[in-house]
């Protein structure tokens, strides 16, 4: 039975894969040990087949070897694709770390979320390379419309953004329009900003929004009532 990598043990992606997928008997039958490439499988099959010919082995033996070869080709293809996937994720992870550092330099805090099946397959350490940005908490008077425009420029990196706090910032109604690029938002905190009903037109582009913080804004009771009528699924706080 495959065992999960110890999250405190430092393994390469290949080692983690082998821990989860023990080396098959058909790979051993070809004389292969990890790691093995597609070229290794081809070469091993030719070598073993030549040995069988030299030994005048039966057709059954050659048939069994060919079966191992066919299974090995499928196995190697799967392993190779996972390595390539992990390699791409590591590259994306490095880029995202730089992006997160830029957000933090602008006064924000970032929440990342891991993909569950990556945790199951590779453990917490490897799930980290597939983290996505789920939440951003901007705060303070230094945050304004330029920061929202900057986020919009990087919307491709924020496809999973579902939580955004802009409480106590200097964002305006005009700047709020940039949030239409983040339809996955479920929580938006605008408390203690100068936002009015005019800026909340952007809500029409946020179909998944469920929680909206408006305390200390220019949106009064009547405005909140209107929002409740138009967006009955929305919890205005």
C-alpha positions in Angstrom: 0.0 0.0 0.0 1.3 3.5 -0.9 2.3 5.7 2.0 1.9 9.4 2.2 5.2 11.5 2.3 6.1 12.8 5.7 5.4 16.6 5.5 8.6 17.2 7.5 10.7 15.0 5.2 12.3 16.8 2.3 11.7 14.8 -0.9 12.1 15.7 -4.5 8.9 15.5 -6.6 10.2 12.2 -8.1 10.9 10.7 -4.7 7.5 11.7 -3.5 5.9 10.2 -6.6 7.8 6.9 -6.0 6.7 6.9 -2.3 3.1 7.1 -3.4 3.4 4.8 -6.4 5.8 1.8 -5.5 8.0 0.6 -8.3 6.0 -2.0 -10.3 7.2 -5.5 -10.9 7.0 -5.1 -14.7 9.6 -2.3 -14.4 11.9 -4.5 -12.4 11.4 -7.3 -15.0 12.9 -5.0 -17.5 15.9 -4.3 -15.2 14.8 -0.7 -14.6 15.1 1.2 -11.3 13.9 4.7 -10.6 14.0 7.2 -12.1 13.5 5.9 -15.6 12.7 7.8 -18.8 10.8 6.6 -21.9 14.1 6.2 -23.6 15.3 3.9 -20.7 12.2 1.7 -21.2 12.8 1.4 -25.0 16.5 0.5 -24.4 15.8 -1.9 -21.6 13.2 -3.8 -23.8 15.6 -4.1 -26.7 18.4 -5.4 -24.4 16.1 -7.9 -22.7 14.7 -9.1 -26.0 18.2 -9.6 -27.3 19.1 -11.6 -24.3 16.1 -13.9 -24.8 17.0 -14.4 -28.4 20.5 -15.3 -27.4 19.1 -17.8 -24.9 16.7 -19.2 -27.5 13.9 -18.4 -25.1 10.3 -19.5 -25.8 7.7 -17.3 -27.5 5.8 -17.2 -24.2 8.8 -15.6 -22.5 9.0 -13.0 -25.3 5.3 -12.4 -25.0 5.6 -11.8 -21.2 8.5 -9.4 -21.8 6.4 -7.5 -24.4 3.6 -7.2 -21.9 6.0 -5.8 -19.3 7.3 -3.4 -22.0 3.7 -2.1 -22.8 2.9 -1.7 -19.2 6.1 0.2 -18.6 5.5 2.6 -21.4 2.1 3.5 -19.9 3.6 3.8 -16.4 6.5 6.0 -17.6 4.2 8.3 -19.5 2.1 8.9 -16.4 5.1 9.5 -14.2 6.7 11.8 -16.8 3.5 13.9 -17.1 3.3 14.3 -13.4 6.9 15.5 -13.2 6.2 18.0 -16.0 3.1 19.2 -14.2 5.0 19.6 -10.9 7.8 21.5 -12.8 5.3 23.9 -14.2 3.7 24.4 -10.8 7.1 25.2 -9.3 7.6 27.8 -11.9 4.2 29.3 -11.3 4.8 29.1 -7.5 8.0 31.2 -7.8 6.1 33.8 -9.9 3.3 33.9 -7.4 5.6 34.3 -4.5 7.0 37.4 -6.3 3.5 38.7 -6.9 2.6 38.1 -3.2 5.7 40.0 -2.1 4.5 43.0 -4.3 1.1 42.9 -2.7 2.7 42.9 0.7 4.9 45.8 -0.2 1.7 47.7 -1.1 0.4 47.1 2.4 -1.6 44.0 1.9 -1.8 40.6 3.5 -2.4 37.5 1.4 -4.3 34.2 2.2 -3.4 31.2 0.1 -5.3 28.0 -0.3 -4.1 24.5 -1.4 -5.8 22.1 -3.7 -7.0 19.2 -1.7 -6.2 16.4 -4.1 -2.6 17.7 -4.3 -2.4 17.3 -0.5 -3.7 13.7 -0.7 -1.4 12.8 -3.5 1.8 14.5 -2.5 1.5 15.8 1.0 1.4 19.4 2.4 4.9 20.3 1.2 4.0 19.6 -2.4 0.5 21.1 -2.1 2.2 24.4 -1.4 3.5 24.6 -5.0 -0.1 24.6 -6.2 -1.4 27.2 -3.7 -3.7 29.9 -5.1 -4.5 33.3 -3.8 -7.8 33.2 -2.1 -7.9 36.3 0.0 -6.3 39.8 0.1 -6.5 42.2 3.1 -5.6 45.7 2.1 -5.7 48.2 4.9 -4.7 51.8 5.7 -4.8 55.2 4.1 -2.0 54.4 1.7 -4.3 52.1 -0.3 -6.3 53.7 -3.1 -7.7 53.3 -6.6 -4.2 52.8 -8.1 -3.9 49.6 -6.1 -7.2 48.3 -7.4 -6.2 49.1 -10.9 -2.9 47.2 -10.3 -4.9 44.2 -9.1 -6.9 44.3 -12.3 -3.8 44.2 -14.4 -2.9 40.9 -12.7 -6.4 39.4 -12.8 -5.0 36.2 -14.4 -3.1 35.5 -11.2 -6.2 36.1 -9.1 -8.8 33.9 -10.7 -9.4 32.2 -7.3 -9.8 35.4 -5.3 -12.9 35.2 -3.3 -12.2 37.4 -0.3 -11.1 41.1 -0.4 -10.9 43.5 2.4 -10.6 47.2 1.7 -11.7 48.5 5.1 -10.3 51.9 6.2 -8.7 52.6 2.7 -9.0 55.5 0.4 -10.7 53.6 -2.5 -13.3 55.6 -4.3 -16.5 54.8 -6.3 -14.5 55.0 -9.5 -11.8 52.7 -8.2 -14.3 50.1 -7.1 -15.3 49.5 -10.7 -12.0 47.6 -11.2 -13.5 44.8 -9.0 -15.7 43.7 -11.8 -12.6 41.7 -13.0 -13.0 39.3 -10.0 -16.3 37.5 -10.4 -15.3 34.8 -7.9 -15.5 37.3 -4.9 -17.7 36.0 -2.1 -16.7 38.5 0.6 -16.0 42.2 0.1 -15.3 44.5 3.1 -15.7 48.2 2.4 -16.2 49.4 6.0 -15.0 53.0 6.8 -14.5 54.0 3.2 -16.1 56.8 1.1 -18.0 54.3 -1.0 -21.6 55.3 -1.9 -24.4 53.6 -3.8 -22.9 54.9 -7.1 -19.8 52.7 -6.6 -21.9 49.6 -5.7 -23.0 49.3 -9.3 -20.1 46.9 -9.6 -22.1 44.3 -7.6 -23.9 43.4 -10.8 -20.6 41.9 -12.0 -20.0 39.9 -8.7 -22.6 37.1 -8.9 -21.0 35.0 -6.2 -20.8 37.8 -3.6 -22.5 36.8 -0.3 -21.1 39.1 2.4 -20.6 42.9 2.0 -19.3 45.1 4.7 -20.6 48.7 4.5 -20.3 50.0 8.1 -19.1 53.6 8.1 -19.7 54.2 4.4 -22.0 56.7 2.7 -24.6 54.0 2.2 -27.5 54.6 4.6 -30.5 52.6 5.7 -32.4 53.3 2.5 -29.5 52.3 0.4 -29.1 49.0 2.3 -32.7 48.3 1.9 -32.4 48.8 -1.8 -29.5 46.4 -1.9 -31.4 43.8 0.0 -34.3 44.0 -2.4 -32.0 43.8 -5.5 -29.6 41.2 -4.1 -31.6 39.0 -1.6 -28.8 36.5 -1.3 -26.4 39.3 0.0 -25.6 39.6 3.7 -25.0 43.4 4.2 -23.1 44.2 7.3 
